Amino acid sequence: MNHPLTKILVVDDRPANLHAMRQLLAHLQVEILVADSAPKGLEIVLAEPVALILLDVDMPEMDGYEMAEMVRGVKQTSHIPIIFLTAAYKDPRHLLRGYESGGVDYLEKPFDERILLSKVQVFLDLYRLRQEQEWTLLRLQQSEAKFRAMVDHVGVGMVRVALNGAILESNHAFCAILECDGGTLVGKKLIDIIHPADIPPILSQMQRLRQGEILSFQTETRFPNPKGGFLWGSMTFTLIGEISAEEHFFLIAMENITRRKQVEKALFESETRFRLLSERAQDIIFRYRLNPPGFEYVSPSATKLTGYTPEEHYANPQLGYKLIHPDDRRILENIEESFDEPVVLRWIRKDQSLLWTEIRNTPCYDDHGHLLAIDGIARDITQRKKAEEELHQAHKELRNSEERLRSILENTSLVVFIKDLQGRYLFINRRFEELFAITNQEIQGKNDYDLFPAEVASHVRANDQWALQSNQPIQTDEQVPHEDGMHFYISVKFTLRDGDNIPYAVCGISTDITKRKQEEEELRLAKEQAEFASRAKSEFLSAMSHEIRTPMNVVLGMSSVLLDTDLNQEQRHYVEMMHRSGGALLAIINDVLDFSRIESGHFALVDLPFSPTMMVTETVHLMQLSAEQKGLLLQMDVSGSLPKAILGDDGRVRQILVNLIGNAIKFTEQGRITVTLQRDPQKEEFLLFAVRDTGIGIAPDHLQRIFEQFTQAEAGINRRYGGTGLGLAISRKLVELMGGEIRVNSVLGEGSTFYFTLPVRLAAKHSMQPEEEESLCLETVPGLRILLAEDSLDNQVLFQVYLKKTPHTLVMVKDGFEAVARIKEETFDLVLMDIQMPILDGYAATRQIRQWEEEEQRPPVIILALSAHASMSSMSESLTAGCDGHLIKPIKKQDLLKAIGQTARKLQEKE
C-alpha cells in the first residue's frame, strides 16, 4: 500500500537558512514545507498533517517559543514534536524556556549535518510507526465484523483474553473442547482453567509477548476435565491491538490434542520397554544357527562386555568359539549338556583381559526334532567370581584375625571383659584372671555382685547400663578392691551388636591407673609448693625492689643535682662514677624484676600504635654517646618501605634494642655497630631488626647458651665486662611474648649479629602525637602549692632540692594520716603521694581523700602516686585507688618537673 510522503515544516525568517535546510533534508524522502515567519508556520500546521516542526527561536513579530506554545494549545496539533533551532543552546534559561513551551529537543547553530539528520530521522521513524499503527487499527476495525462472524464457525477453539489474564469471550469450538458453557468462562482468569503445573511457562511467554520480544508462541497445555483427568490443547498465543494501546488483548487459538497425546504416551511407554530390553540389557542375548553356522542376532551389550561389536560376530561365525578360554573349550564339546544347567566359562576379551561368564542355552528344534539354533543369554559374573575369591580370602583373614585378636587379648596388660545384657560375664582375658584369681570357666554366669562389694558392683553396673544406652563408647573412672588395697581404673565400655544391629552384650577395656594417680597427687603437691615458692620469690623481689629503689632515688637524685653544680674535675669524676654505678644497679634491679614477672606469668604488654622507624632512630640516638665514648661508629640503616605505624609495646621493643646495642658496645673495642630495620625477606608479614658489631664474637659451642638466664658466653666474661646474664634471656622472652623470634650469627674474633622479628599488625587509625617537650620553661609554669607525703627524710630533702629554684611551694608530711588531715585544712594544687608509708599507706590515704571530696562536693585535687613498684599491676592499683598518675622511683628531676608542668597546664585549661 502506497502512503503519501511525510511532511516536515521548517520555520525560519532567513531564506538562506530555509534553502540550506531543504538541501540537508532532501534525501530523507520527505516533503519539506517552509515558512519565513511564525504566523505563516501556524497556518501550515493547521492546514497540513505535519510530522515534525524545525522552529527557529529568534524571529520578528512572533518568536519560536510563542509559536510552540500556540501549537501545543491546539488539540489537533499538540502531538507534533518541535525541535528548536538556536545559537543559544548552552544558555540554561533558553533551554528551560524551550522545554516549558513544548519543545522536545534543540539543534545548535551552525548545524552539524550528522546530528541534524540523526535527530530528524528518529522523529520520522516514530511518526511513520504511529501511522502504520493507525492504518493497521483501521484495517482491523474494518475486518472485525467479518472476523467475528467467521470465528464462531471455524473448527478451531478461539478465546480473547485481556492483558490481566481475564477471559473476555470465546467461540463455540473452545467451549466444546473444554465441555463447558461459554457464559461461565467470561470473567474468569485464564490461569483458573489451566493445569497448575503448566501456568508458570505460559505466564513467562505471555510477558515476553507483551514486551515485544516475540510475535507469538505455541504451547501444549493441560486443562482439568469436569469428568475427571484432564484434556490436552495445543494453544497459539498472539497479542492483538485495537484502537489504543490500552485495548490490547491476547488472541488464543486452540486445537484438541487429547487423543494424540494418549497415543503418544502409549507409544512412548512401548518404545521405552523395548529399549530397556534390547539396548540396556546387561547380559548378552544371542541366537546362533547351526546350518549354515553363524550368529543371527547379538545384542549391543556384547560390545561393552567383550569389545567385539555385533557386526564382528555376524561377519565371523567362529568368533564366539575363539572368545572362550582354551582351557574351557572342552566344556562345550557336548553342546546338549549345556541345555540343562548353566555353564560357567572364561572368555578372553578383545583387549586380552579375562571375563567370567555364566551362559544359559535354550535349544530351538524344527517339527522333526532337528536342532536348528540355540538361543542364549551370557551374563558377566566376573565381579561375582572376584567377590567369591575375596570372600574366601576374607574368611581366611578373619580366622587369622581371630587368632591374632585372641593372642592380643591373652597377652595384653589391659583388663578385657564381655557381659550380657543382664550383667553376666561371657568372657574375660588372662589379665582379668590373674588380677582377680578366677578363670574364664569359673566366671561364666556370674555378675559383679558375686565378685565385688555391693557399692562397687552397683557403680560398675550403672556404667554398663550407660554404655548400653549410648550410641558411642563411654569412658569412666572406676575403683575396684584388690588384696593390696583399692585400685583405680579407666574403663572404656561400648555396646556389641549382632548382624541385625541389636545389642547383645557390653564390652569393657580397663587400664589400671593407680600408679599414675599417685604420681598425679605427688605432682599436685609439688606444684603447690612451687607456686608457693614462686609467690614468695615475687613478694621478696617486690619488697627488695622497694627497699632498694627508695634509697636509690636519693642516690641518683642527689648525684644528678650535684652534677648541675660547680664541681672541680676530680669531684665531677667521682660524682659521675657514683651516678653511673647507681644507674647500673637500677638496671640490674629492673632486669631481675622483669625476668621474675615474665617467669611467673604476671608480665603484661601494652598494645598501642607506634612508628617503628621513629623508635629505632630515637634508640640509636640515645646510645650514640656511649658508642662515641669508646671510639665506635654507631650507624643506622632503615628501609623506606616500612609501615608508618604498627600496634605493639614500643617500650619493650626499645628495651630489646637498648640491650642488644648495649651488649654490642660493651663487647666491641674498635670498628662499628650497625642497626638495621627492614621487612623480613622470608616472611613479609614480619619486621626484621638486626644489630651487627665487629666485636669479640662468640664461640660456636656457646651460641645456644647465651639466651639462658644467668648465663654468659664464657666464665671470664663477667669478670672482664660485668653483667648479670639476664639481658639476652629477658630479650628472648619479650620477643617470644610479642610473637617473634630471636637468633644470633657470630664468628669468634670477627663480630656478631643479633636478629629478632616482630609481626606487623597495622594500626587501624594511626595518630602519632608529638612528644611532650622534655624540658619545661619554668617562667611559663605558674607556681603551685604541692603537698608531699613521704616517710623517707632523705627523699624529702631530695624533693626540696629538686624544687628549690622553681616557683612552687612544697609542704611535706611523713605519712598518709597527716596527708589526709592537711588536705582537709588547706588547699593544694597537687599531691605527691608515696605509696608505702607507716600508719596509713598512700592507697588508703588517696581513697579517704576522694571520699571526703565527694561528701563535701569539693573539686578533686590532682594526686600523683610515688612508688618503687614498676609493674603494670602497681600502676593499675594506683589508678583504681583514685590517683591521677604514677611516678616510679628513682624519679629524675626532669620527669618530676614535667609532671608538675602537665598538672599546671591542666589547671589552666580548667580555668
C-alpha positions in Angstrom: 0.0 0.0 0.0 1.4 3.4 -1.0 1.3 6.2 1.6 1.7 10.0 1.0 5.1 11.5 1.8 5.8 12.5 5.3 5.8 16.3 5.8 8.3 18.4 7.8 7.8 22.1 8.5 10.8 24.4 8.7 10.1 27.9 10.2 13.0 30.4 9.9 12.9 34.1 9.0 16.1 33.8 6.9 15.7 32.5 3.3 19.3 31.2 3.2 18.6 29.0 6.2 15.4 27.7 4.6 17.3 26.9 1.5 20.1 25.1 3.4 17.6 23.1 5.4 15.9 22.0 2.1 19.3 20.8 0.8 20.2 18.9 4.0 16.8 17.1 4.3 16.4 16.4 0.6 17.5 12.8 0.6 15.2 11.8 3.5 12.2 11.2 1.1 10.0 13.7 2.8 8.0 16.7 1.7 9.6 19.9 3.1 7.2 22.7 4.0 8.8 26.1 4.8 7.6 29.3 6.4 9.6 32.6 6.9 7.5 33.6 10.0 5.7 32.1 12.9 2.2 33.1 11.7 2.7 31.5 8.4 4.0 28.4 10.1 0.8 28.3 12.2 -1.3 28.4 9.1 0.6 25.5 7.5 0.4 23.4 10.7 -3.4 23.8 10.9 -3.8 23.0 7.3 -1.3 20.2 6.7 -0.6 16.9 8.6 2.9 17.7 9.7 5.2 15.0 11.3 7.9 17.4 12.7 8.5 21.1 13.1 12.0 22.6 13.0 11.5 26.0 14.6 13.9 28.9 14.7 13.8 30.7 18.1 14.7 34.2 17.2 12.2 35.7 14.7 10.4 39.1 14.4 6.7 39.6 15.1 6.4 36.2 17.0 9.4 34.2 18.3 9.7 30.4 18.2 8.7 29.9 21.9 5.4 31.7 21.3 4.6 29.7 18.2 5.4 26.5 20.1 3.0 27.4 22.9 0.2 28.0 20.4 0.9 24.7 18.6 0.7 22.9 22.0 -2.5 24.7 22.8 -4.4 23.2 19.9 -5.6 19.6 20.4 -5.2 19.0 16.6 -1.5 19.9 16.7 -0.4 19.3 20.3 1.1 15.9 19.4 3.6 17.3 16.8 7.2 17.2 18.1 9.1 20.5 17.9 12.9 20.9 17.6 14.2 24.4 18.3 16.9 25.9 16.1 19.1 28.3 18.1 22.6 29.6 18.7 21.9 29.9 22.5 21.8 26.1 23.1 24.1 26.2 26.1 22.2 29.0 27.9 20.2 27.3 30.7 17.5 30.0 30.5 16.9 29.3 26.9 16.8 25.6 27.4 14.3 25.9 30.2 12.1 28.3 28.2 12.2 25.9 25.2 11.2 22.8 27.2 8.4 24.8 29.1 6.9 26.0 25.7 6.7 22.4 24.4 10.0 21.7 22.6 11.4 18.1 22.7 15.0 18.9 21.6 17.5 21.5 20.4 19.7 21.9 17.4 22.6 24.2 17.8 23.6 26.7 15.1 25.7 26.2 13.0 24.3 22.8 12.4 26.2 19.5 12.4 24.7 17.7 9.4 25.1 14.2 11.0 23.4 15.3 14.3 20.6 17.1 12.4 19.8 14.1 10.1 20.1 11.7 13.1 17.6 13.6 15.2 15.2 14.2 12.4 15.3 10.6 11.3 14.4 9.5 14.9 11.2 11.6 14.9 10.3 10.5 11.3 10.6 6.8 12.3 8.4 7.5 15.3 5.8 9.3 13.1 5.8 6.5 10.5 5.5 3.9 13.2 2.4 5.6 14.6 0.9 6.0 11.1 1.4 2.3 10.5 -0.3 1.5 13.8 -3.3 3.8 12.9 -3.7 2.2 9.5 -3.4 -1.3 11.0 -6.1 -0.4 13.5 -8.3 0.9 10.8 -8.0 -2.3 8.8 -8.7 -4.3 11.9 -11.8 -2.3 12.6 -13.0 -2.8 9.1 -12.5 -6.5 9.2 -13.7 -7.0 12.8 -17.3 -7.8 11.9 -16.1 -10.2 9.2 -13.8 -11.8 11.7 -16.4 -12.2 14.5 -18.8 -13.9 12.1 -16.1 -16.3 10.9 -14.5 -17.1 14.3 -17.6 -18.8 15.7 -17.9 -21.2 12.7 -14.3 -22.5 12.5 -13.4 -25.8 14.0 -10.6 -24.2 16.0 -11.2 -23.0 19.5 -10.7 -19.2 19.8 -10.6 -17.2 23.0 -9.9 -13.5 23.7 -8.0 -12.7 26.9 -7.3 -9.3 28.5 -3.8 -8.3 29.4 -4.6 -9.0 33.1 -5.5 -12.6 32.1 -9.3 -12.3 32.3 -11.3 -14.1 29.6 -13.2 -11.6 27.5 -15.0 -14.0 25.1 -14.7 -17.4 23.5 -16.2 -19.2 20.4 -18.3 -22.4 20.4 -15.4 -24.6 19.4 -13.4 -23.6 22.5 -16.3 -24.3 24.8 -16.9 -27.6 23.1 -13.3 -28.7 23.7 -13.5 -27.9 27.4 -17.0 -29.3 27.6 -18.4 -26.1 29.3 -20.8 -23.3 28.8 -19.3 -20.2 27.2 -21.2 -17.9 29.6 -19.4 -19.4 32.6 -15.9 -18.7 31.1 -16.3 -14.9 30.7 -14.7 -13.0 33.6 -12.7 -16.0 34.8 -8.9 -15.8 34.8 -7.1 -18.0 32.1 -5.0 -19.5 34.9 -8.2 -20.7 36.6 -8.9 -23.2 33.8 -5.3 -24.4 33.1 -3.4 -27.2 35.0 -1.3 -25.5 37.7 1.9 -27.1 36.6 1.6 -25.5 33.1 0.9 -22.0 34.3 4.4 -20.6 35.0 5.9 -21.2 31.5 2.7 -19.7 29.9 2.9 -16.6 32.1 6.6 -16.2 31.2 5.9 -16.4 27.5 2.9 -14.0 27.7 5.2 -11.5 29.4 7.7 -11.8 26.6 4.9 -11.3 24.1 3.8 -8.1 25.9 7.3 -6.8 25.9 7.7 -7.4 22.2 10.4 -10.0 22.4 8.4 -12.5 20.4 5.4 -12.1 17.9 3.6 -15.3 19.1 4.2 -18.6 20.8 2.7 -22.1 20.8 2.4 -24.4 23.8 0.7 -27.7 24.7 -1.4 -27.3 27.8 -3.5 -29.5 30.1 -7.0 -28.5 31.2 -8.8 -30.2 34.1 -11.7 -32.3 32.8 -15.0 -31.9 34.8 -15.4 -35.7 34.4 -12.0 -36.4 35.8 -8.5 -36.4 34.5 -7.5 -33.6 32.1 -7.7 -32.6 28.4 -4.8 -31.5 26.2 -4.9 -28.5 24.0 -2.4 -27.0 21.5 -2.6 -23.3 22.1 -1.2 -20.4 19.9 -0.9 -17.0 21.6 -0.9 -13.7 19.7 -1.0 -10.1 21.0 -3.7 -8.1 19.2 -4.1 -4.3 19.4 -7.4 -2.3 18.9 -7.9 1.4 18.9 -5.2 2.3 21.5 -2.5 0.6 23.5 -4.8 0.3 26.5 -7.1 -2.0 24.5 -4.5 -4.7 23.6 -5.6 -8.3 24.2 -4.3 -11.9 23.7 -5.9 -13.9 20.9 -5.6 -17.7 21.6 -6.3 -20.4 19.1 -6.6 -24.0 20.4 -6.9 -27.5 19.0 -7.9 -30.6 21.0 -4.9 -32.9 21.0 -6.1 -35.2 23.9 -6.3 -38.3 21.7 -2.9 -37.6 20.1 -1.3 -37.3 23.5 -2.9 -40.6 24.6 -1.5 -42.4 21.5 1.9 -40.7 22.0 2.0 -41.8 25.7 1.2 -45.4 24.8 3.8 -45.4 22.0 6.4 -43.9 24.3 5.8 -46.5 27.0 6.0 -49.3 24.4 9.3 -47.9 23.0 10.7 -47.5 26.4 10.1 -51.1 27.4 11.6 -52.2 24.1 14.6 -50.0 24.5 15.2 -51.2 28.1 15.0 -54.8 27.0 17.1 -54.5 23.8 19.6 -51.8 24.4 20.1 -51.6 28.2 20.3 -55.3 28.9 23.5 -56.0 30.8 23.5 -59.6 29.6 24.4 -60.6 26.1 21.4 -62.0 24.2 22.2 -64.0 21.1 20.8 -66.6 18.6 23.3 -69.0 16.9 22.0 -71.0 13.9 23.7 -74.3 13.1 23.1 -74.6 9.4 24.8 -72.6 8.0 26.7 -71.8 11.2 26.7 -68.2 12.3 25.0 -65.6 14.6 21.6 -64.4 13.6 21.4 -61.8 16.5 23.8 -60.4 19.1 22.6 -57.7 21.5 24.5 -54.4 21.7 25.8 -55.3 25.2 28.3 -57.6 23.5 30.4 -54.6 22.6 30.7 -53.4 26.2 31.4 -56.9 27.7 33.7 -58.4 25.1 35.0 -55.4 23.0 33.6 -57.1 19.8 30.6 -55.4 18.1 27.6 -57.4 16.9 28.7 -56.8 13.3 32.0 -58.5 14.0 30.1 -61.6 15.3 27.9 -61.6 12.2 31.0 -61.5 10.0 32.9 -64.2 11.7 30.9 -67.4 12.7 33.9 -68.7 14.7 34.4 -65.6 16.9 32.1 -67.0 19.6 34.3 -70.1 19.9 37.5 -68.2 19.8 36.3 -66.0 22.7 36.3 -69.0 25.0 39.5 -69.6 27.1 41.4 -72.6 25.6 41.2 -74.5 28.9 37.4 -74.1 29.0 36.5 -75.0 25.3 36.2 -78.7 26.2 33.2 -77.8 28.4 31.1 -77.1 25.2 32.3 -80.3 23.3 28.8 -81.8 24.0 26.6 -78.8 23.5 23.4 -80.6 24.6 24.8 -80.9 28.1 24.6 -77.1 28.4 20.8 -77.1 27.9 20.1 -78.4 31.4 22.4 -76.4 33.6 24.1 -73.0 33.3 27.7 -73.2 32.0 30.5 -71.1 33.6 33.2 -70.2 31.1 36.1 -67.8 30.9 36.2 -65.5 27.8 39.1 -63.5 26.5 38.1 -60.0 25.6 39.4 -58.1 22.6 41.9 -56.3 24.9 43.1 -59.8 26.1 41.6 -59.3 29.6 39.7 -62.1 31.3 35.9 -62.2 31.6 34.0 -64.8 33.6 30.5 -65.6 32.1 27.6 -67.8 33.0 25.7 -69.0 29.9 22.2 -70.4 29.8 21.4 -72.0 26.4 17.9 -72.9 25.1 17.6 -75.2 22.0 15.3 -74.4 19.1 14.1 -77.5 17.1 12.1 -77.9 13.9 9.0 -80.0 13.5 11.1 -83.1 13.1 13.2 -82.6 16.2 16.3 -81.4 14.5 18.3 -78.7 16.3 18.1 -75.5 14.3 19.5 -72.8 16.5 20.5 -72.0 20.1 19.1 -69.0 22.0 21.4 -68.0 24.7 21.9 -65.4 27.5 25.5 -64.8 28.6 25.9 -63.0 31.9 29.1 -61.3 33.2 29.9 -62.9 36.5 33.5 -61.5 36.8 32.6 -59.4 39.8 30.8 -62.4 41.4 33.9 -64.6 40.9 36.0 -61.8 42.3 33.7 -61.4 45.3 33.8 -65.2 45.9 37.6 -65.1 45.9 37.6 -62.1 48.2 35.1 -63.8 50.5 37.3 -66.9 50.6 40.3 -64.7 51.3 38.2 -62.7 53.9 37.3 -65.9 55.7 40.9 -66.8 55.8 41.9 -63.4 57.1 39.1 -63.5 59.6 40.4 -66.7 61.0 43.9 -65.2 61.2 42.5 -62.0 62.7 40.6 -64.0 65.3 43.8 -65.8 66.2 45.7 -62.5 66.4 42.9 -60.9 68.5 42.9 -63.8 70.9 46.6 -63.6 71.2 46.4 -59.9 71.9 43.6 -60.3 74.4 45.5 -63.0 76.2 48.8 -61.2 76.4 47.8 -57.5 76.9 48.3 -55.8 80.2 44.8 -54.3 79.9 41.7 -55.9 81.6 39.2 -57.0 79.0 35.7 -58.5 79.6 32.3 -59.1 77.9 29.0 -59.2 79.8 25.5 -60.0 78.5 22.6 -57.6 78.9 21.8 -58.9 82.4 25.4 -58.2 83.5 26.6 -61.9 83.5 30.1 -62.4 82.4 30.6 -64.1 79.0 34.4 -63.7 78.6 37.4 -62.4 80.5 41.0 -62.3 79.3 44.1 -63.7 81.0 44.9 -60.4 82.8 41.5 -60.4 84.4 42.0 -64.0 85.5 45.4 -63.1 87.1 44.2 -60.0 88.9 41.0 -61.4 90.4 42.1 -65.1 90.8 39.3 -66.6 88.7 39.2 -68.5 85.4 37.1 -67.9 82.3 35.2 -71.1 83.0 34.5 -70.2 86.7 33.2 -66.7 85.9 30.6 -67.9 83.4 27.1 -66.9 84.6 28.4 -64.7 87.5 28.0 -60.9 87.8 29.8 -58.1 89.6 27.8 -58.6 92.8 29.4 -62.1 93.0 32.9 -60.6 92.8 32.9 -57.1 94.5 31.2 -55.3 97.4 27.7 -54.1 96.7 28.7 -50.4 96.5 31.4 -51.2 93.9 29.2 -53.6 91.9 26.4 -51.0 91.7 28.7 -48.4 90.4 30.2 -50.7 87.8 26.7 -52.0 86.8 25.5 -48.4 86.3 28.4 -47.7 84.0 27.5 -50.8 82.0 23.9 -49.6 81.5 25.2 -46.1 80.5 27.3 -47.8 77.8 24.3 -49.9 76.5 22.2 -46.7 76.2 24.8 -44.7 74.4 25.4 -44.8 70.7 29.2 -44.4 71.2 31.9 -45.7 73.5 32.0 -44.1 77.0 35.0 -43.6 79.3 34.6 -43.7 83.1 36.7 -44.0 86.3 36.1 -47.0 88.5 37.6 -48.1 91.8 37.9 -51.9 92.5 39.3 -53.5 95.6 42.5 -55.7 95.4 44.4 -57.6 98.0 46.9 -54.7 98.4 44.1 -52.1 98.6 41.8 -50.1 96.3 42.9 -49.7 92.7 41.9 -47.0 90.2 40.9 -48.0 86.6 39.9 -46.0 83.5 37.4 -48.1 81.7 36.2 -47.7 78.1 32.9 -49.5 77.6 30.8 -50.0 74.4 27.9 -52.0 73.1 28.3 -55.1 71.0 25.6 -55.7 68.3 24.6 -58.6 66.1 24.1 -58.6 62.4 20.7 -57.0 62.8 22.2 -54.2 64.8 20.5 -55.5 68.0 22.6 -55.1 71.2 23.6 -58.4 72.9 26.5 -57.5 75.2 28.7 -54.8 76.6 32.5 -55.0 76.2 34.9 -53.2 78.6 38.6 -52.4 78.4 40.1 -51.2 81.7 43.5 -49.7 82.4 45.0 -49.7 85.9 46.0 -46.1 86.6 46.7 -46.5 90.4 50.4 -45.6 89.9 49.5 -42.6 87.7 47.0 -41.4 90.3 49.7 -41.5 92.9 52.1 -39.6 90.6 49.4 -37.0 89.9 48.9 -36.4 93.6 52.7 -36.0 94.1 52.8 -33.6 91.1 49.9 -31.6 92.6 51.7 -31.2 95.9 54.9 -30.3 94.1 53.0 -27.7 92.0 51.5 -26.2 95.1 55.0 -26.0 96.7 56.4 -24.5 93.5 53.7 -21.9 93.3 54.2 -21.0 96.9 57.9 -20.6 96.3 57.2 -18.5 93.2 54.9 -16.2 95.2 57.4 -16.0 98.0 60.1 -15.1 95.5 57.9 -12.5 93.8 57.0 -10.9 97.1 60.6 -10.9 98.2 61.8 -9.3 94.9 59.0 -6.7 95.1 60.0 -5.9 98.7 63.6 -5.7 97.8 62.8 -3.5 94.8 61.0 -1.1 97.0 63.7 -1.1 99.7 66.5 -0.6 97.1 64.6 1.9 94.9 63.8 4.2 97.8 67.4 5.0 98.8 68.4 4.7 95.1 66.0 7.6 94.4 68.1 9.7 96.8 71.5 8.4 95.4 70.6 9.1 91.7 68.7 12.3 92.5 71.3 13.9 94.7 74.1 12.9 92.3 72.1 14.4 89.4 71.7 17.6 91.5 75.4 17.6 92.3 76.3 17.3 88.6 74.3 20.5 88.0 76.5 22.4 90.5 80.0 23.9 90.1 82.5 21.0 90.7 86.2 20.6 90.1 87.3 18.0 87.7 88.1 15.4 90.4 84.8 15.9 92.2 82.8 15.7 88.9 84.6 12.5 88.1 83.7 10.9 91.5 80.0 12.1 91.2 79.7 10.7 87.7 81.1 7.4 88.8 78.6 7.3 91.6 75.7 8.2 89.2 76.7 5.6 86.6 77.1 2.9 89.4 73.6 3.8 90.7 72.2 3.6 87.1 73.9 0.2 86.6 72.4 -1.0 89.9 69.0 0.2 88.9 69.3 -1.6 85.5 70.1 -4.8 87.4 67.1 -4.4 89.6 64.9 -3.8 86.6 66.3 -6.9 84.8 65.7 -9.1 87.8 62.1 -7.8 88.3 61.3 -8.1 84.5 62.6 -11.7 84.5 60.7 -12.6 87.6 57.4 -11.2 86.2 57.9 -13.0 82.9 58.8 -16.2 84.6 55.7 -16.1 86.9 53.4 -15.2 84.0 52.4 -11.8 85.5 54.1 -9.8 82.7 51.7 -7.6 80.6 52.4 -6.0 77.3 50.7 -2.8 76.1 49.2 -2.7 72.6 49.4 0.9 71.2 50.3 2.4 67.8 53.9 3.4 67.3 56.3 4.2 64.5 59.0 1.5 64.2 61.2 3.9 62.2 60.9 6.6 64.8 61.5 4.2 67.6 64.7 2.8 66.1 66.0 6.3 65.3 65.4 7.5 68.8 67.1 4.4 70.3 70.2 4.8 68.2 70.5 8.5 69.1 70.1 7.5 72.8 73.0 5.0 72.5 75.2 7.3 70.4 77.1 8.9 73.3 78.0 5.5 74.8 79.4 4.4 71.4 81.4 7.6 70.9 82.9 7.4 74.4 84.5 4.1 73.2 85.5 5.5 69.9 83.0 3.3 68.0 80.9 4.3 65.0 77.1 3.6 65.6 75.1 3.8 62.4 71.6 3.0 61.3 70.1 1.5 58.1 66.2 1.7 58.0 64.3 0.6 54.9 62.0 3.1 53.3 59.1 0.7 52.6 58.1 0.2 56.2 54.6 0.9 57.6 54.2 4.2 59.3 52.6 2.7 62.4 52.1 -0.7 63.9 50.4 -2.0 67.0 52.7 -3.2 69.9 54.6 -2.3 73.0 57.3 0.2 71.8 58.8 0.5 75.3 59.6 -3.2 75.3 60.9 -3.2 71.7 63.1 -0.2 72.7 64.3 -2.2 75.8 65.3 -5.1 73.5 67.2 -2.8 71.1 68.9 -1.0 74.0 70.0 -4.4 75.4 71.4 -5.6 72.1 73.1 -2.3 71.2 74.5 -2.0 74.8 76.0 -5.5 74.5 77.4 -4.7 71.1 79.1 -1.5 72.6 80.3 -3.5 75.6 81.9 -6.3 73.6 83.4 -4.2 70.7 86.7 -2.5 71.2 87.1 -1.0 67.8 85.1 -0.8 64.5 81.4 -0.1 64.1 78.0 -1.2 65.1 75.1 -1.2 62.6 71.4 -1.3 63.4 69.1 -2.2 60.5 65.3 -2.4 60.2 63.5 -3.9 57.2 60.8 -6.3 56.1 61.7 -9.9 56.8 62.6 -11.3 53.3 61.5 -14.8 54.5 58.1 -13.6 56.0 56.7 -10.4 54.5 54.3 -10.1 57.5 57.2 -9.6 59.9 59.7 -6.8 60.6 63.4 -7.8 60.9 65.6 -6.0 63.4 69.4 -6.6 63.3 72.3 -5.3 65.4 75.7 -6.1 63.8 79.1 -5.4 65.6 82.8 -6.0 64.9 83.4 -7.2 68.5 84.9 -10.2 70.1 82.4 -12.7 68.7 81.0 -15.8 70.3 82.4 -19.4 70.1 80.0 -21.8 68.3 79.6 -24.1 71.3 78.3 -21.1 73.4 75.8 -19.7 70.9 72.8 -21.6 72.3 73.7 -20.9 75.9 73.7 -17.1 75.8 69.9 -16.8 75.8 69.6 -18.7 79.1 69.1 -16.8 82.3 72.2 -16.0 84.5 74.4 -17.4 81.6 77.2 -15.7 79.7 79.3 -17.0 76.8 82.4 -17.7 78.9 83.2 -17.8 82.6 85.6 -14.8 82.3 83.1 -12.5 80.6 81.5 -11.4 83.9 84.9 -10.6 85.5 86.0 -8.6 82.4 82.8 -6.9 81.2 80.3 -7.3 84.1 76.6 -8.1 83.8 74.1 -10.5 85.3 73.5 -12.7 82.3 69.8 -11.7 82.3 69.6 -9.2 79.4 69.5 -11.7 76.5 67.2 -14.1 78.4 64.8 -11.2 79.0 65.1 -10.1 75.4 64.3 -13.6 74.1 61.2 -13.9 76.3 60.0 -10.4 75.3 60.4 -11.2 71.6 58.5 -14.6 72.0 55.7 -12.9 74.0 55.3 -10.4 71.1 55.0 -13.3 68.6 58.5 -13.1 67.1 61.8 -15.0 67.4 65.4 -14.0 68.1 68.7 -15.6 66.8 72.4 -14.8 66.5 75.1 -15.4 64.0 78.7 -15.0 65.2 82.3 -15.6 64.3 84.8 -15.7 67.1 87.1 -12.7 66.8 85.2 -11.1 64.0 81.9 -10.0 65.5 78.2 -10.9 66.0 74.8 -10.2 64.5 71.7 -10.5 66.6 68.4 -10.7 64.8 64.8 -10.6 66.0 61.5 -10.4 64.2 58.1 -8.9 65.2 54.8 -9.4 63.5 53.3 -6.4 61.5 49.9 -5.5 62.9 48.9 -2.3 61.2 47.1 0.3 63.3 43.6 1.0 62.1 43.7 4.6 62.9 47.2 6.0 63.4 47.6 9.2 65.4 51.2 9.9 66.3 51.1 12.7 68.8 54.2 14.9 69.0 56.1 14.1 72.2 55.9 16.5 75.1 58.9 18.7 75.4 61.5 17.2 77.8 62.2 20.5 79.5 59.5 22.9 80.6 60.0 26.7 80.6 59.7 27.5 84.3 58.8 31.1 83.5 55.6 29.9 81.7 54.5 27.5 84.6 52.6 29.2 87.4 53.6 28.4 91.0 51.7 25.5 92.6 51.1 24.6 96.2 52.3 21.0 96.4 51.8 18.5 99.2 54.5 15.8 99.5 53.6 12.7 101.6 56.9 10.8 102.0 58.2 8.9 105.1 61.8 9.0 104.0 63.6 12.1 105.2 66.3 11.7 102.5 63.6 11.7 99.8 62.0 14.8 101.4 65.3 16.6 101.1 65.7 15.4 97.5 62.3 16.8 96.5 63.2 20.1 98.3 66.4 20.3 96.2 64.5 19.5 93.0 62.0 22.3 93.6 64.5 24.8 95.1 64.7 27.1 92.1 61.1 26.7 91.0 58.1 29.0 91.7 56.3 26.1 93.5 55.6 25.9 97.3 56.3 22.5 98.9 54.6 21.3 102.1 55.8 17.9 103.5 54.2 15.3 105.7 55.6 11.9 106.8 52.6 9.6 106.4 49.1 9.2 104.8 47.3 10.1 108.0 48.9 13.6 108.1 48.3 14.0 104.3 44.5 13.5 104.8 44.4 16.0 107.6 46.4 18.7 105.7 44.1 18.3 102.7 41.1 18.9 104.8 42.7 22.0 106.4 44.5 23.7 103.4 44.1 24.0 99.6 46.7 22.3 97.4 47.1 22.1 93.6 49.0 18.8 93.6 49.6 15.9 96.0 52.7 13.7 95.6 51.7 10.6 97.4 54.2 7.9 98.4 52.5 4.5 98.3 54.4 2.7 101.0 54.2 4.6 104.3 53.6 3.8 108.0 50.3 4.3 109.9 48.3 4.9 106.7 49.7 4.0 103.2 49.2 6.0 100.0 46.4 3.9 98.6 44.3 4.2 101.8 45.0 7.9 102.1 44.0 8.5 98.5 40.7 6.7 98.9 39.9 8.7 102.1 40.7 12.0 100.3 38.5 11.1 97.3 35.6 10.1 99.7 35.9 13.4 101.6 35.9 15.4 98.4 32.8 13.6 97.2 31.0 14.1 100.5 32.0 17.8 100.7 31.4 18.3 97.0 35.0 19.6 96.6 36.8 19.6 93.3 39.2 16.7 93.2 42.8 17.6 93.8 45.4 16.0 91.4 47.2 13.1 93.1 50.4 11.5 91.6 51.5 8.2 93.2 55.2 7.8 94.1 56.1 4.1 94.0 59.2 1.9 93.9 57.0 -0.7 92.2 57.3 -0.6 88.4 54.8 -3.2 87.4 51.7 -2.6 85.3 49.6 -4.0 88.2 51.0 -1.4 90.6 50.2 1.3 88.2 46.7 -0.1 87.7 46.2 -0.3 91.5 47.2 3.4 91.9 44.7 4.5 89.3 42.0 2.3 90.9 42.7 3.9 94.3 42.0 7.3 92.8 45.4 8.6 91.7 45.7 10.6 88.5 49.2 9.3 87.6 52.0 7.1 88.7 55.7 8.1 89.1 58.3 5.3 89.5 61.3 5.7 91.9 64.0 6.7 91.4 62.5 9.8 89.9 64.5 12.1 87.8 64.3 15.8 88.2 63.2 16.5 84.7 60.5 13.8 85.0 59.2 15.4 88.2 59.2 18.9 86.6 57.5 17.6 83.5 54.7 16.0 85.6 54.3 19.3 87.6 54.2 21.3 84.4 51.5 19.0 82.9 49.5 19.5 86.1 49.8 23.2 85.8 48.6 23.1 82.2 45.5 21.0 83.2 44.6 23.6 85.9 45.0 26.4 83.4 42.7 24.6 81.0 40.0 24.2 83.7 40.1 27.9 84.4 
